[in-house]
Amino acid sequence: MSNDFFHSTLGRSGLRTYRLGLSASYRPGKKTVFRAADAGVNFFFGFGIDTQMTAAVRDIVKKERERYVLATGAYNLIFGYPNLRRTLEKRLRQFGTEYIDLFLFLGVMKEKELPPTVLEQLCHFRDEGKIRSIGISTHDRKLAGKLAAEGMLDTLMIRYNAAHRGAEQDIFPHVKAHNTGIVGYTATRWTYLLRPPKVWPKDSPVPTAGQCYRFVLSNTDVDVCLTAPRSLREFEENFKAVQAGPLSGEEMLFMKKFGDAVHHTKKWFM
């Protein structure tokens, strides 16, 4: 199946997905999750403690499990690795499903936090059929690029937005070698892209959340861009804005200029 602005196949997993995915980290309400599904969103990211997501997804997947792409995972604890088997079984119970489409080892900050034993366990779960594809989330672009080039993982969840465009050099050139899927998050850079930095000219326009999502989705190397609305109203606004399609050339220049201003304002947070 061919890809377009709204739909993609998540790398070599073969999973067909709507390119705007939903996270319920900010507890937007169960109605928001149901509304997203009704609107055509079929990529849901949840990690157990976001009970609104788990409760809604349990109901959603009962009828058409194959239609939905469920992503979840276990967090890297830094001071000790989680019991991946126990976490996987817990997620299966929480979401009321026999398999997880994408299981991620979350929060990898450095290469040493991804030992071979973790990769071996993830591959074993995939071989068992309880996981369809495996991946990690990381801010370490060099590590992500290396993993993509080596074909170690099916999917990478990475930070990518108008202020953080380094993935365009460090990661995206490597994904085609093994058809590695890309899930982008922090499209608004934790809302920093929605308000003017001190260096931005007074009374000049600032991006909307919709423009931030469209910036990410305008890059064809990104399969899914996560949105984490705080309410049903925010979801409706974001979803409607994305229907405008890719950014125009003028909009893209504006987003990059604003992103550069945001990026250079608070280097400690980069």
C-alpha positions as CSV (number, residue, x, y, z in Angstrom):
1,M,0.0,0.0,0.0
2,S,1.3,3.5,-0.8
3,N,1.9,6.1,1.8
4,D,0.3,9.5,1.8
5,F,0.2,12.5,4.2
6,F,-2.4,10.8,6.4
7,H,-1.5,7.1,6.3
8,S,1.7,5.1,6.5
9,T,3.1,1.6,6.9
10,L,5.1,1.5,10.1
11,G,8.5,0.5,8.7
12,R,9.1,-3.2,8.2
13,S,6.4,-4.1,10.7
14,G,3.9,-3.9,7.9
15,L,1.4,-2.2,10.3
16,R,-0.9,0.3,8.5
17,T,-1.4,3.4,10.6
18,Y,-3.0,6.8,10.6
19,R,0.0,9.2,10.8
20,L,-1.4,11.2,13.8
21,G,-1.2,8.9,16.8
22,L,-2.7,9.5,20.2
23,S,-1.2,9.5,23.7
24,A,-3.4,10.1,26.7
25,S,-0.5,11.1,29.0
26,Y,-2.3,14.4,30.0
27,R,-5.6,12.6,30.7
28,P,-7.9,14.1,28.0
29,G,-10.8,11.8,29.0
30,K,-12.0,8.5,27.7
31,K,-14.3,10.3,25.3
32,T,-11.2,11.8,23.5
33,V,-9.8,8.3,22.9
34,F,-13.2,7.1,21.5
35,R,-13.5,10.2,19.4
36,A,-10.0,9.7,18.0
37,A,-10.9,6.2,17.0
38,D,-14.1,7.4,15.3
39,A,-12.1,10.0,13.4
40,G,-9.8,7.3,12.0
41,V,-6.9,7.5,14.4
42,N,-5.7,3.9,14.9
43,F,-2.3,4.3,16.6
44,F,-2.6,4.4,20.4
45,F,0.4,4.8,22.7
46,G,-0.1,4.0,26.4
47,F,2.1,2.7,29.2
48,G,-0.2,1.5,31.9
49,I,-0.6,4.4,34.3
50,D,-2.7,6.4,31.8
51,T,-5.8,4.6,32.9
52,Q,-8.1,6.6,30.6
53,M,-6.2,5.2,27.6
54,T,-6.2,1.6,28.8
55,A,-9.9,1.6,29.7
56,A,-10.9,3.1,26.4
57,V,-8.6,0.9,24.3
58,R,-9.9,-2.3,26.0
59,D,-13.4,-1.4,24.6
60,I,-12.1,-0.2,21.2
61,V,-10.1,-3.3,20.3
62,K,-12.7,-5.8,21.3
63,K,-14.5,-5.6,17.9
64,E,-11.7,-4.9,15.3
65,R,-8.4,-5.7,16.9
66,E,-6.5,-5.9,13.6
67,R,-7.6,-2.4,12.7
68,Y,-5.6,-0.8,15.6
69,V,-1.9,-0.4,16.3
70,L,-1.3,-0.6,20.0
71,A,2.1,0.7,21.2
72,T,3.3,0.4,24.8
73,G,6.4,-0.7,26.7
74,A,8.6,-0.7,29.8
75,Y,10.6,2.2,31.1
76,N,14.3,2.0,31.5
77,L,14.9,2.5,35.3
78,I,18.6,3.5,34.9
79,F,19.5,2.1,38.3
80,G,18.1,-1.4,37.5
81,Y,16.3,-2.9,34.5
82,P,12.6,-3.7,34.8
83,N,11.3,-7.3,34.5
84,L,10.4,-7.1,30.8
85,R,8.4,-10.4,30.9
86,R,6.3,-9.2,33.9
87,T,5.7,-5.8,32.3
88,L,4.7,-7.3,29.0
89,E,2.2,-9.7,30.6
90,K,0.8,-6.8,32.7
91,R,0.3,-4.7,29.6
92,L,-1.5,-7.5,27.8
93,R,-3.9,-7.8,30.8
94,Q,-4.4,-4.0,31.0
95,F,-5.3,-3.6,27.4
96,G,-7.2,-6.8,27.1
97,T,-5.3,-8.1,24.1
98,E,-3.4,-11.2,23.2
99,Y,-0.6,-9.3,21.5
100,I,1.1,-5.8,21.4
101,D,1.8,-4.3,18.0
102,L,4.8,-2.3,19.1
103,F,6.6,-2.9,22.4
104,L,9.2,-0.3,23.3
105,F,12.0,-0.1,25.8
106,L,11.4,3.5,26.9
107,G,13.6,6.3,28.0
108,V,17.0,5.1,26.8
109,M,19.4,8.1,27.3
110,K,22.7,6.4,26.6
111,E,23.9,3.4,24.7
112,K,25.0,1.6,27.8
113,E,21.4,1.7,29.0
114,L,20.5,-0.7,26.1
115,P,22.4,-3.9,27.0
116,P,22.2,-7.0,24.6
117,T,20.1,-8.8,27.1
118,V,17.2,-6.3,26.6
119,L,17.4,-6.7,22.9
120,E,17.5,-10.5,23.2
121,Q,14.4,-10.5,25.4
122,L,12.5,-8.2,23.1
123,C,13.3,-10.4,20.1
124,H,12.2,-13.5,22.1
125,F,8.9,-11.9,22.8
126,R,8.4,-11.1,19.2
127,D,9.3,-14.7,18.2
128,E,6.6,-15.9,20.7
129,G,4.0,-13.8,18.9
130,K,3.1,-11.7,21.9
131,I,4.8,-8.7,20.2
132,R,4.6,-7.8,16.5
133,S,7.4,-5.3,16.5
134,I,10.0,-3.9,18.9
135,G,11.8,-0.6,19.4
136,I,13.1,2.0,21.9
137,S,12.4,5.6,22.7
138,T,15.5,7.8,22.9
139,H,16.8,11.3,22.7
140,D,20.3,10.0,21.7
141,R,20.3,10.7,17.9
142,K,23.6,9.1,17.3
143,L,22.5,5.9,19.0
144,A,19.2,5.9,17.1
145,G,21.0,6.4,13.8
146,K,23.4,3.5,14.6
147,L,20.5,1.2,15.5
148,A,18.7,2.1,12.3
149,A,21.8,1.5,10.1
150,E,22.4,-1.9,11.8
151,G,18.7,-2.9,11.5
152,M,18.6,-3.8,15.2
153,L,15.0,-2.6,15.8
154,D,11.8,-2.4,13.9
155,T,10.9,1.1,15.1
156,L,12.5,4.1,16.8
157,M,10.5,6.6,18.9
158,I,12.4,9.9,18.7
159,R,12.2,13.6,19.5
160,Y,11.6,15.6,16.3
161,N,10.1,19.1,16.0
162,A,10.9,22.5,14.4
163,A,13.4,23.3,17.2
164,H,15.0,19.8,17.2
165,R,15.8,18.9,13.6
166,G,19.0,17.0,14.1
167,A,17.3,13.7,13.2
168,E,17.3,14.9,9.6
169,Q,21.0,14.4,9.6
170,D,21.6,11.8,12.3
171,I,18.7,9.4,11.9
172,F,16.6,9.7,8.8
173,P,19.3,9.0,6.3
174,H,19.8,5.5,7.9
175,V,16.1,4.3,8.2
176,K,15.8,3.1,4.6
177,A,18.6,0.6,4.9
178,H,16.4,-1.8,6.9
179,N,13.0,0.0,6.6
180,T,13.0,1.1,10.2
181,G,9.8,2.8,11.4
182,I,9.9,6.2,13.0
183,V,7.5,7.5,15.6
184,G,8.0,11.2,16.5
185,Y,7.0,12.8,19.7
186,T,7.3,16.3,21.4
187,A,6.1,18.0,18.3
188,T,5.4,21.2,20.2
189,R,8.6,20.8,22.3
190,W,6.6,20.6,25.4
191,T,4.6,23.8,24.3
192,Y,7.8,25.9,23.9
193,L,7.0,26.2,20.2
194,L,3.6,27.7,21.0
195,R,4.9,30.8,22.8
196,P,7.4,33.4,21.7
197,P,11.0,33.2,23.1
198,K,12.5,36.4,24.3
199,V,14.4,36.9,21.0
200,W,11.3,36.7,18.9
201,P,10.1,40.1,17.6
202,K,7.2,41.5,19.5
203,D,3.7,41.1,18.0
204,S,5.1,38.6,15.4
205,P,3.1,35.4,14.9
206,V,3.8,32.2,16.7
207,P,3.0,28.7,15.5
208,T,-0.2,26.9,16.3
209,A,-0.1,23.3,17.6
210,G,-1.6,22.3,14.3
211,Q,1.4,23.8,12.4
212,C,3.8,21.9,14.8
213,Y,2.1,18.6,13.9
214,R,2.1,19.4,10.2
215,F,5.8,20.2,10.4
216,V,6.6,16.8,11.6
217,L,4.2,15.0,9.3
218,S,5.5,17.0,6.3
219,N,8.6,14.8,6.7
220,T,8.0,11.5,4.9
221,D,10.6,9.7,7.0
222,V,8.2,10.0,10.0
223,D,5.5,7.3,10.0
224,V,3.6,8.5,13.1
225,C,3.5,11.8,15.0
226,L,2.1,11.5,18.5
227,T,-0.3,14.1,19.9
228,A,-1.0,14.3,23.6
229,P,-4.0,16.6,24.0
230,R,-5.3,17.8,27.4
231,S,-8.9,17.7,26.4
232,L,-11.4,16.7,23.7
233,R,-11.4,20.3,22.5
234,E,-7.6,20.2,22.0
235,F,-7.8,16.9,20.1
236,E,-10.5,18.3,17.8
237,E,-8.4,21.4,17.1
238,N,-5.2,19.3,16.4
239,F,-7.0,16.8,14.2
240,K,-8.8,19.5,12.2
241,A,-5.6,21.4,11.7
242,V,-3.7,18.3,10.4
243,Q,-6.4,18.0,7.6
244,A,-4.8,21.0,5.9
245,G,-2.0,18.6,4.8
246,P,1.7,19.4,4.4
247,L,3.1,22.8,5.2
248,S,3.6,25.2,2.3
249,G,7.1,26.4,1.5
250,E,6.4,29.7,3.3
251,E,5.0,27.9,6.4
252,M,8.0,25.6,6.5
253,L,10.5,28.5,6.4
254,F,8.5,30.2,9.2
255,M,8.5,27.1,11.4
256,K,12.3,26.6,10.9
257,K,13.0,30.2,11.7
258,F,10.8,30.1,14.9
259,G,12.3,26.7,15.8
260,D,15.8,28.1,15.6
261,A,14.8,31.0,17.9
262,V,13.4,28.6,20.4
263,H,16.3,26.2,20.2
264,H,18.9,28.9,20.9
265,T,17.0,30.5,23.8
266,K,17.4,27.7,26.4
267,K,20.4,25.6,25.6
268,W,20.3,23.9,29.0
269,F,17.0,22.2,27.9
270,M,18.3,20.9,24.6
